Amino acid sequence: MNVGSEKQYGGLDRFGIIAAILVIAIHTFPLLSISEWADFTLRQTIARVAVPFFFMCTGFFFMQKLGSDRNRNASMLKQLLWKVGKLYLLSILLYFPVNVYEGYFTDGFTLLTAVKDLLFNGTLYHLWYFPGIMLGVCINTFLYTRLSTWNAFWVTLLLYGIGLLGDSYFGLVHFTLVTVLSFVLSVLAMKAIQRFRGGKPDQTGRAWADIHLPHLQHNVREIQQVLPKDCAMMAVVKAQAYGHGGWQIARFLNKLGIDHFAVATIDEGIELRKKGVKGEILVLGYTDERRIRQIARFKLTQTVVDDEYAQTLNGYNVKIPVHIKIDTGMGRLGESWEYTEKIAAMYRYKHLQVCGTFTHLSVADSLEASDIAYTKNQIDRFQNVIEQLKEKGINPQKLHVQSSYGVLNYGELQYDYARMGIALYGMLSKQGDKVKTSIDLRPVLSLKARVVQVKQVEKGAPVGYGRAHTAQKDSKIAIVSIGYADGVPRMLSQVGATCLIRGKRRPIIGFVCMDQLIVDISDIEEVQRGEVVTFIGRDQEEEITAEEMAQSCKTITNELVSRLGERVKRVYHD
């Protein structure tokens, strides 16, 4: 399985060549001299998958760029129309002599027919593809950005049905054959691509993260075993699922039966919906009230942070699902637990459909006596508010308090959801953290890069920016293709951190650069360009954990993995 964000489309490129040959076959009758039946089968059935393939590729590469910014969407649409329009104009000029030869300007030619052909038919029959692409992209952009996925699908299906009333070649039987064959060929092509690609990373990749989905599945099962019977897991997939890939992880969790998710921003939620993630998606952070229609359109659940915000949202007269957040001592978002009347008022707005109520524990990761007392005080405050709401006849709906450490240290709590973040990905926030609940977590992510050059360095020679390292003896170094722009902390080389090459720990020297870093490989023989370097993960018998790297940089794993950049390709293994 490989559902990652790698921008590798070799399969499309290869099939594109086949499709181009099939287009040629449609117009050249290659098998007619051998067999009319064989020629008909090739030209009017098999080859008819070619042109729709090119349409789908255009839509695939363009539509995935669209987001929630309408001005940016309009700009990208204009750029595409201008690019295709120039090709269309050039083609018209090239075919102009053919138009003259065929009598296009003499046989019933009018201004109306010219406009119609220019916008729909392509001035010459074979040029219809250009206006078809331009019109199709405009229609799909409108549907994709203005309607929900399902509504856009039904409108598209209706338009497709209307199109069948026109030129569908040889009737319903032929249409059915082409449709079935296209589907079968698509399935076979996808299986072939998956078979040959598997979970292997691109051998030319500079830096990547291996995502081990069996470990994620294992962690889900382990966590579910320690949750109370009626407590459901709410998977926290904010910040690209802590650097693991947001929609990819969420879709895999969907297959495991997880249908509650939490994100930080509305745009993260929209991305999940556009990628087909099912279930409840709770936006934990603040969303500008002017985007309320997007909350409704993409069926997201918004966190209500205080009564003033609730009034503002309700004033838009758009019904949306919400969770009420109560600040019990974290000091961040949420209406203060002391203002019970304001909290109660938040449940009475008719356009806000309250589906849950929650709080956030600030020191659940600590087993210090004072921190345990503070956490229990937070829990008591939350419970008191809930009881007061019930006394007022208000149903607070689903309740959730615990995140990862809340589950591992306060497993006795009985709530409806548990928001699982860092533990879901097989990590704790800090190396050496102690928790009350014993659980077998397996790290999901490994971080790797490649050696791109091996060099000899003489004793006394400076290495890297600022001459931060000076060779103490004649040495051999490896330049590795990963840097702080990829998420590797710049200070890593200044704290004695290491990486793994051929199963051995080697020191990172000099300053970590934006795109590269330097490793001392003096004690390893014959290291060559292209060899794999492991920064997080196992290589033979040695392992570097995310907790170890985070501790070296005086931070937590949450920050370390969530800052991994887009240039680090995610490769998913099943």
Residue, then its C-alpha position, 0 to 999 in steps of 0.5 A: m500500500n502506498v497512499g502517500s504524498e510522493k509526487q511520483y506519477g510514473g504509472l500515469d506517464r507510461f499509460g499516457i504513451i499507450a493512450a496517445i498510441l490508442v488515439i492514433a489508432i482511432h483515426t488510422f484503422p490499423l486492423l481493418s485490413i486484417s479483420e473488421w471485427a478486430d478493428f472495431t474492437l480496438r478502435q471503438t471499444i478498447a481505444r475509447v479509454a484514451v481520451p477520457f484518461f487525458f481528461m481525468c489526468t487534467g482534472f486530477f492535477f488541477m483539482q488537487k491544487l484547489g483550496s479554500d482561498r477563492n482568489r487563489n482558485a480563480s487565479m489558478l483557473k485563469q492561468l490554466l485557461w490561458k495556457v490551454g487557450k494559447l495551445y488552442l489558438l496555435s492549433i486553430l492557426l495550424y489547421f486553418p489551411v485544412n478548414v479552407y480546403e474542406g470548405y468550412f468558410t463556404d458551406g453554410f458558414t455564419l458568425l453563429t456557427a463560428v462562435k459555436d464551433l469556437l466554444f464547443n466543437g473546436t473549429l475543426y472536429h479534432l480540436w474539440y478537446f481544447p474547448g472541452i478541457m476549458l469548459g470542463v475545468c470551469i464547470n468542475t471548479f465551480l462544483y468542487t468549490r461551491l458544493s459538497t462532494w456528494n452534491a457535486f457528484w450528483v450534478t456531475l452524474l446528471l450532466y453525464g446522463i444528459g451527455l449520453l443523449g447526444d453522441s455516444y457512438f454506437g448506442l447503449v450496448h457499446f456505451t456499456l462495453v466501453t464503460v465496463l472495459s474502462f473500469v476493468l482496465s483501471v482496476l488492473a492498472m492500479k493493481a499492477i502499479q501497486r504490485f510493482r511499486g509496493g511500499k518501496p521508496d523512490q530510489t532517487g529520493r533525497a529525504w523521506a519518512d517511512i510510515h509503518l501502517p501495521h505499527l499504527q494498527h497495533n497502537v490502535r488495538e493497544i489503546q483500545q484495550v486500555l480505554p473504558k468499554d464505552c469510550a471511543m477513540m478520537a484520533v488527533v490528526k492535526a499538523q499532518a497527523y503529527g508529521h505522518g500525513g493527515w488524510q493518509i493516516a485518517r483514511f487508514l484509521n477509517k478502515l480500522g473503524i475509527d470515525h472520530f477525528a480532531v484537527a487544529t484548523i478548518d483547512e485541515g478539516i476541509e482537506l480530510r473531507k476532500k480526501g474522503v475521510k468519513g465520520e466526525i471531524l472536530v476543529l479544536g481551534y478557533t475559526d473565523e466566523r465568516r467561514i461558518r458556511q464552509i463548516a456547514r458545507f464540509k460537515l465539520t464540528q466547530t469548537v465554541v471557545d466562549d459565549e461571545y463566540a457562540q453568539t457571533l456564530n449563531g447570528y449567521n443563521v447557519k446551523i452547525p454542529v459544535h462542541i463546547k470547551i470549558d477552561t478548567g485551568m489550562g488557561r487557553l481556549g474555552e469559557s472559564w469554569e467559573y462562569t456557569e451561566k455563560i456556559a449554560a447560555m452556549y447550549r441554548y443558541k438554536h443554530l448551534q447543535v451541541c454534540g459534545t463538551f470537553t476540557h483540556l488537562s495541562v499537566a496530565d503527563s506529570l506524576e509529581a504529587s502537586d501536578i496530580a493534585y492540579t489535574k484532579n482539581q481540573i477534573d473536579r471543576f469539569q464534573n461540577v460544571i457538567e452536574q450544574l448543566k444537568e441540574k438546569g436541564i441541559n444535556p452536555q452530550k458527549l464528554h471528553v477530557q483525556s488526551s494521550y497522557g490523560v489515558l495513560n495516567y488517568g485510565e480510571l476516568q469514564y468519558d465518551y471520547a479519548r483524544m489520542g495524539i502522540a501515543l497513537y503514533g507510538m511515541l511519548s512526548k519526552q524520553g524517560d516519561k513514566v506513565k501508570t498504564s503499561i502499554d506496548l507502543r510501536p513507533v510509526l515513523s522512521l526518518k531517512a535521507r541519503v549520502v550524496q557525497v563522500k569527502q576526505v578532510e585534512k586535520g585542521a580543516p574547517v567544516g560547515y558554516g561558521r567553521a563550526h567544526t574543525a577536523q582533529k585528524d585526517s577524516k572522512i565525511a559524508i554530505v547527507s541530503i536533509g537539513y533544517a528546512d526539512g525539519v531537522p533542528r539546526m542545533l542537532s550537530q551542536v549537542g552530540a547527536t548521531c545518526l545511523i549508517r550501516g547500523k553504526r552511530r556516527p556523529i553529526i558535525g558542523f552546523v545543520c544547513m538548510d538542505q544538507l548536513i555533514v556526518d563524520i564517517s571516518d570509522i566506516e569503510e567504503v561508504q558510497r553515494g546513495e547509501v541510506v542514513t537513518f535519523i529516527g528509526r532502526d538500522q540493524e541492531e541500533e535504533i534512534t528514537a524520536e524521544e532521543m532526538a527531541q531530548s538532544c534538542k531540548t524539545i518534545t517529540n510532538e514538536l519534532v515530528s510535526r515540523l517535518g517539511e513537505r520536502v520529506k516524502r512520506v512512504y506508506h508501508d503495509 
